[in-house]
């Protein structure tokens, strides 16, 4: 029976629209007709003289009786500026009281009555209609065995509605202030059964509005509060594509039942200022995606002001009808709009009013500039950030050429690293130089006996070792070994230790270049983050937008690193660079959902510039060039002063560097250094590896 009643609702919603004999307009035609403010009273068949206010009121009261009206108590306090200024006849009120039916019960009764009609479009479900009519003998407002729920409206009145997930009642109130700011109070009564509303009601609105001339501007939305049945719940605003989404901050499951949602928020930039008038437009229904039984709206302007014209069009897409809604003057400064028929899911109820331009305070330069920043700020901030990064690196490169050796960063006293910086290699000589450094630290010794070479562990103390040296020690000696012969059986241990050294040297080199490049890198990253912060700040949801921007930048930088990595294999080069380029392009398109496309491109350009310039500065001809010059001076010093160093007390500390730079032939063994001299054993060790 539940499925049967749902079918009735669907038939009613679609059947109402099929049987309505209204003229259909396109959006372009509607705009053309509304290009000049028109009189408030719409031209409808039977409309009395518009200058006879009493006759006009009587006409609207009669129309409301014939379709969907409720008694005046549902409209709240009539003394308020947005109160309905319509009174029903005594006979009608008496009849309403006798039937004891609300406007909603009347709507659903009307839906059932339509089943008796044989209009075109009802034939596919004739069997269902016959079954329903069999169950309609009792009538009285509610069908037997048809699931219904009792709904309490915002005015406190209780009505019956079908137990189908839909919106029985919607009232959106717009209070337009003299500044052009709009206070919006929207009440939505929903019936949930765990389908579309499983996680609560989500409200969607377009984040931009468009003028008659095709100009587009972003809306400025400030969410004040959201409540469910009078209890405030935390909601947030999100920008997704062309829409602003009102969504719960925390996920929850909305149990089946009847709920009254209330959204309160402020809208700015919703008005369009033309030469002779100001215009307000809004669609109050299409974004919910649910059947709306009764859609209503109130538009009020400051006291003492009035409307030049009004229009309301309902329908889907470009085909809109003015005959499915009624417009009533509530008082001089307030209009009421009500749907005469339920709105199907996705159908729009479009409201358009023209107002005297003198009603509003014209926006000054400051406000217009703020609007400009709102519209184009993401592109502006991204462009400024890119120019700052590009300009800083240009100046830095110029400074670099003039002051190659000026740098406060210190190159570590690591023989393998020094060889890598000077010659660009980490080979067997580098590995043996690392062993000589371990010997200087008194944890390892190189023993040469009878042409054989062995490494001896002299101490378990690792306090003075770097993390790379500790890993080399573990790879060579494990936990229990104290001596390791340089032989085939231990080749795997030496290979593991050698790979550890290579990785360690490259890491140290990266850290060295970063430390040298810290000022430039820090400035560019700062400019990037500052740009992202500024872009996020002007967004609807700054925190969420900021997280999305930072995440996108990190992902893009990863794929950009793949793009610029120097591959040795041509196949790998083409494959990985193609993949990197595809993912970067995809990331830019994804980012353009939240910011302008050109802003996304500029953010990608900033990220790429940082990576490319950092790599250039880390190159041999970059900032590291000053350190290379220092090492070349050190090599000349060790060469020119070999005799003094070989017999001095500093030989032991210099031995690893001497070997790493290939100067061991200049340093023979003598009486002064014979106890610590291992250059001959080091040369033999290279031959054995």
LINSULLIN-V158944 format. One record per backbone hydrogen bond with DSSP energy under -0.5 kcal/mol. CO is the residue of the C=O (numbers start at 1). NH is the residue of the N-H. E is the energy in kcal/mol with one decimal. If there is no record, write none. Layout:
CO_NH_E ; CO_NH_E
This chain:
1_5_-2.3 ; 2_6_-2.3 ; 3_7_-2.2 ; 4_8_-1.8 ; 5_9_-2.2 ; 6_10_-2.3 ; 7_11_-2.8 ; 8_12_-2.7 ; 9_13_-2.6 ; 10_14_-2.5 ; 11_15_-3.3 ; 12_16_-2.6 ; 13_17_-0.9 ; 14_18_-1.8 ; 15_19_-2.4 ; 16_20_-1.0 ; 20_22_-1.1 ; 25_320_-4.0 ; 26_30_-2.5 ; 27_31_-2.5 ; 28_32_-2.2 ; 29_33_-2.5 ; 30_34_-1.7 ; 32_35_-1.0 ; 39_310_-0.5 ; 42_44_-0.9 ; 44_47_-2.3 ; 49_52_-1.8 ; 51_53_-1.2 ; 52_56_-2.2 ; 53_57_-2.4 ; 54_58_-2.5 ; 55_59_-2.2 ; 56_60_-2.3 ; 57_61_-2.5 ; 58_62_-2.2 ; 59_63_-2.1 ; 60_64_-2.6 ; 61_65_-2.0 ; 62_66_-1.7 ; 63_67_-0.8 ; 64_67_-0.6 ; 71_74_-1.9 ; 72_75_-1.4 ; 73_76_-1.2 ; 76_78_-0.5 ; 77_80_-1.2 ; 80_83_-1.7 ; 84_86_-0.6 ; 89_93_-2.4 ; 90_94_-2.3 ; 91_95_-2.4 ; 92_96_-2.6 ; 93_97_-2.4 ; 94_98_-2.1 ; 95_99_-2.2 ; 96_100_-1.8 ; 96_101_-0.9 ; 102_106_-2.0 ; 103_107_-2.0 ; 104_108_-2.2 ; 105_109_-2.4 ; 106_110_-2.6 ; 107_111_-1.8 ; 108_112_-1.9 ; 109_113_-2.3 ; 110_114_-1.6 ; 112_115_-1.4 ; 113_116_-1.9 ; 114_117_-1.2 ; 119_122_-1.6 ; 122_125_-1.0 ; 123_126_-1.6 ; 125_129_-1.7 ; 126_130_-2.3 ; 127_131_-2.0 ; 128_132_-2.4 ; 129_133_-2.8 ; 130_134_-1.7 ; 131_135_-1.1 ; 132_135_-0.6 ; 133_136_-1.2 ; 134_137_-0.6 ; 135_144_-0.8 ; 143_146_-1.4 ; 145_147_-0.6 ; 147_163_-1.7 ; 149_151_-0.6 ; 149_161_-2.3 ; 151_153_-0.6 ; 151_159_-2.9 ; 153_156_-2.5 ; 157_153_-3.3 ; 159_151_-3.7 ; 161_149_-2.9 ; 162_164_-2.4 ; 164_166_-0.7 ; 166_168_-0.6 ; 166_191_-2.6 ; 167_293_-2.6 ; 168_294_-0.7 ; 169_189_-2.5 ; 170_296_-2.1 ; 171_173_-0.5 ; 171_187_-2.8 ; 172_174_-0.5 ; 172_298_-2.3 ; 173_175_-0.6 ; 173_185_-2.1 ; 174_176_-0.7 ; 174_300_-2.8 ; 175_177_-0.6 ; 175_183_-2.6 ; 177_180_-2.1 ; 178_361_-2.8 ; 181_177_-2.9 ; 182_184_-0.5 ; 182_267_-2.6 ; 183_175_-2.8 ; 184_265_-2.0 ; 185_173_-2.4 ; 185_187_-0.5 ; 186_263_-2.8 ; 187_171_-2.4 ; 188_190_-0.6 ; 188_261_-3.3 ; 189_168_-0.6 ; 189_169_-1.0 ; 190_192_-0.6 ; 190_259_-2.6 ; 191_166_-0.8 ; 192_257_-2.0 ; 195_198_-1.2 ; 197_200_-1.7 ; 198_254_-3.3 ; 201_203_-0.5 ; 203_246_-3.6 ; 205_244_-3.7 ; 207_219_-3.1 ; 209_217_-2.3 ; 211_214_-1.3 ; 215_211_-2.7 ; 217_209_-2.7 ; 219_221_-0.6 ; 220_268_-1.9 ; 222_266_-2.4 ; 225_264_-2.6 ; 226_233_-2.8 ; 227_262_-2.1 ; 228_231_-1.9 ; 230_232_-0.6 ; 231_228_-2.8 ; 234_249_-2.2 ; 236_247_-2.5 ; 238_240_-0.6 ; 238_245_-3.2 ; 240_243_-1.9 ; 242_207_-2.5 ; 243_240_-2.2 ; 244_205_-2.3 ; 245_238_-2.0 ; 245_247_-0.8 ; 246_203_-1.5 ; 247_236_-3.1 ; 252_254_-0.6 ; 253_255_-0.8 ; 257_192_-3.1 ; 259_190_-3.0 ; 259_261_-0.6 ; 260_229_-3.0 ; 261_188_-2.8 ; 262_227_-1.9 ; 263_186_-3.0 ; 264_224_-2.3 ; 264_225_-1.9 ; 265_184_-2.8 ; 266_222_-2.1 ; 267_182_-2.8 ; 268_220_-1.9 ; 270_281_-0.6 ; 272_274_-0.7 ; 272_279_-2.5 ; 276_357_-0.6 ; 277_274_-2.3 ; 278_355_-3.4 ; 279_272_-2.2 ; 280_353_-2.4 ; 282_284_-0.5 ; 282_351_-3.4 ; 285_288_-1.7 ; 286_289_-0.6 ; 291_167_-3.0 ; 291_293_-0.6 ; 292_343_-3.2 ; 294_170_-2.1 ; 295_339_-2.3 ; 296_172_-2.0 ; 297_337_-2.9 ; 298_174_-3.5 ; 299_335_-2.5 ; 300_176_-2.9 ; 302_305_-1.9 ; 306_356_-0.7 ; 309_354_-2.2 ; 311_352_-2.5 ; 313_350_-3.4 ; 314_321_-3.2 ; 315_348_-3.1 ; 316_319_-1.5 ; 318_320_-0.8 ; 319_316_-0.8 ; 320_25_-4.0 ; 321_314_-2.9 ; 322_325_-0.5 ; 324_340_-3.3 ; 324_341_-0.8 ; 326_338_-2.1 ; 328_330_-0.7 ; 328_336_-3.5 ; 331_334_-1.5 ; 333_301_-2.4 ; 334_330_-1.9 ; 334_331_-1.6 ; 335_299_-2.2 ; 336_328_-2.8 ; 337_297_-2.4 ; 338_326_-2.6 ; 342_344_-0.5 ; 343_292_-2.7 ; 344_347_-2.3 ; 348_315_-1.9 ; 348_350_-0.6 ; 349_284_-1.9 ; 350_313_-2.0 ; 351_282_-2.0 ; 352_311_-2.1 ; 353_280_-2.5 ; 354_308_-2.8 ; 354_309_-1.3 ; 355_278_-2.7 ; 356_359_-2.0 ; 357_360_-1.2 ; 360_362_-0.6 ; 364_368_-2.3 ; 365_369_-2.7 ; 366_370_-2.1 ; 367_371_-2.1 ; 368_372_-2.2 ; 369_373_-2.4 ; 370_374_-2.0 ; 371_375_-2.4 ; 372_376_-3.0 ; 373_377_-2.2 ; 376_380_-2.4 ; 377_381_-3.1 ; 378_382_-1.9 ; 379_383_-2.4 ; 380_384_-2.3 ; 381_385_-2.3 ; 382_386_-2.2 ; 383_387_-2.5 ; 384_388_-2.2 ; 385_389_-2.3 ; 386_390_-3.0 ; 387_391_-2.8 ; 388_392_-2.3 ; 389_393_-2.1 ; 390_394_-1.9 ; 391_395_-2.3 ; 392_396_-2.5 ; 393_397_-2.7 ; 394_398_-1.8 ; 395_399_-2.4 ; 396_400_-2.5 ; 397_401_-1.9 ; 398_402_-1.2 ; 399_403_-1.9 ; 403_406_-0.8 ; 405_407_-0.9 ; 412_414_-2.3 ; 414_418_-2.8 ; 415_419_-2.1 ; 416_420_-1.9 ; 417_421_-2.7 ; 418_422_-2.3 ; 419_423_-3.0 ; 419_424_-0.6 ; 419_425_-0.6 ; 420_424_-1.4 ; 427_431_-1.8 ; 428_432_-2.7 ; 429_433_-2.3 ; 430_434_-1.7 ; 431_435_-1.7 ; 432_436_-2.2 ; 433_437_-1.6 ; 434_438_-1.6 ; 435_439_-1.9 ; 436_440_-2.0 ; 437_441_-1.4 ; 438_443_-2.0 ; 438_444_-0.9 ; 439_442_-1.8 ; 443_458_-2.2 ; 443_459_-1.0 ; 445_447_-0.6 ; 445_456_-2.6 ; 447_449_-0.5 ; 447_454_-2.4 ; 449_452_-2.5 ; 452_449_-2.2 ; 453_486_-2.6 ; 454_447_-3.0 ; 455_484_-2.5 ; 456_445_-1.8 ; 456_458_-0.6 ; 462_465_-1.4 ; 466_470_-2.2 ; 467_471_-1.7 ; 468_472_-1.8 ; 469_473_-2.2 ; 470_474_-2.1 ; 471_475_-2.1 ; 472_476_-2.0 ; 473_477_-2.8 ; 474_478_-1.6 ; 477_481_-1.4 ; 482_457_-4.0 ; 484_455_-2.7 ; 485_487_-1.8 ; 487_490_-1.3 ; 488_491_-1.7 ; 490_494_-1.9 ; 491_495_-2.4 ; 492_496_-2.4 ; 493_497_-2.3 ; 494_498_-2.4 ; 495_499_-2.3 ; 496_500_-2.0 ; 497_501_-2.0 ; 498_502_-2.3 ; 499_503_-2.2 ; 500_504_-2.5 ; 501_505_-2.9 ; 502_506_-2.2 ; 503_507_-2.1 ; 504_508_-2.6 ; 505_509_-2.4 ; 506_510_-2.3 ; 507_511_-2.5 ; 508_512_-2.2 ; 509_513_-2.7 ; 510_514_-2.5 ; 511_515_-2.3 ; 512_516_-2.3 ; 513_517_-2.4 ; 515_518_-0.6 ; 517_521_-3.0 ; 518_522_-3.2 ; 519_523_-1.8 ; 520_524_-2.3 ; 521_525_-2.6 ; 522_526_-2.1 ; 523_527_-2.4 ; 524_528_-2.3 ; 525_529_-2.8 ; 526_530_-2.5 ; 527_531_-2.2 ; 528_532_-2.4 ; 529_533_-2.5 ; 530_534_-2.4 ; 531_535_-2.4 ; 532_536_-2.4 ; 533_537_-2.3 ; 534_538_-1.2 ; 536_539_-1.4 ; 541_545_-2.6 ; 542_546_-2.7 ; 543_547_-2.3 ; 544_548_-2.1 ; 545_549_-2.5 ; 546_550_-2.6 ; 547_551_-2.4 ; 548_552_-2.4 ; 549_553_-2.3 ; 550_554_-2.3 ; 551_555_-2.3 ; 552_556_-2.7 ; 553_557_-2.7 ; 554_558_-1.8 ; 555_559_-2.0 ; 556_560_-2.3 ; 557_561_-2.2 ; 558_562_-1.7 ; 559_563_-1.6 ; 560_564_-2.1 ; 561_565_-1.1 ; 565_567_-1.5 ; 569_573_-2.2 ; 570_574_-2.5 ; 571_575_-2.6 ; 572_576_-2.7 ; 573_577_-1.9 ; 574_578_-1.9 ; 575_579_-2.3 ; 576_580_-2.8 ; 577_581_-2.5 ; 578_582_-2.3 ; 579_583_-2.3 ; 580_584_-2.1 ; 581_585_-2.3 ; 582_586_-2.4 ; 583_587_-2.3 ; 584_588_-2.2 ; 585_589_-2.2 ; 586_590_-2.4 ; 587_591_-2.4 ; 588_592_-1.7 ; 590_593_-1.3 ; 591_594_-1.6 ; 591_595_-1.6 ; 596_600_-2.2 ; 597_601_-2.2 ; 598_602_-2.2 ; 599_603_-2.2 ; 600_604_-2.1 ; 601_605_-2.2 ; 602_606_-2.4 ; 603_607_-2.1 ; 604_608_-2.4 ; 605_609_-2.6 ; 606_610_-2.2 ; 607_611_-1.9 ; 608_612_-2.8 ; 609_613_-2.7 ; 610_614_-2.0 ; 611_615_-2.0 ; 612_616_-2.3 ; 613_617_-2.6 ; 614_618_-1.3 ; 615_619_-0.7 ; 616_619_-0.8 ; 617_623_-1.8 ; 617_624_-1.1 ; 619_622_-1.6 ; 619_624_-0.6 ; 622_625_-1.6 ; 623_626_-1.1 ; 624_628_-2.1 ; 625_629_-2.1 ; 626_630_-1.6 ; 627_631_-2.3 ; 628_632_-2.3 ; 629_633_-2.0 ; 630_634_-2.1 ; 631_635_-2.6 ; 632_636_-2.1 ; 633_637_-2.3 ; 634_638_-2.5 ; 635_639_-1.8 ; 636_640_-3.0 ; 637_641_-1.9 ; 639_642_-1.0 ; 641_645_-2.4 ; 642_646_-2.7 ; 643_647_-1.0 ; 645_648_-1.0 ; 648_651_-1.1 ; 650_654_-1.4 ; 651_655_-1.6 ; 654_658_-2.7 ; 655_659_-2.2 ; 656_660_-2.4 ; 657_661_-2.1 ; 658_663_-2.7 ; 659_662_-1.4 ; 663_666_-1.6 ; 664_667_-1.4 ; 666_668_-0.5 ; 670_674_-1.1 ; 673_676_-1.0 ; 673_677_-1.6 ; 678_682_-2.4 ; 679_683_-1.9 ; 680_684_-1.9 ; 681_685_-2.2 ; 682_686_-1.8 ; 683_687_-1.5 ; 684_688_-1.5 ; 685_689_-1.7
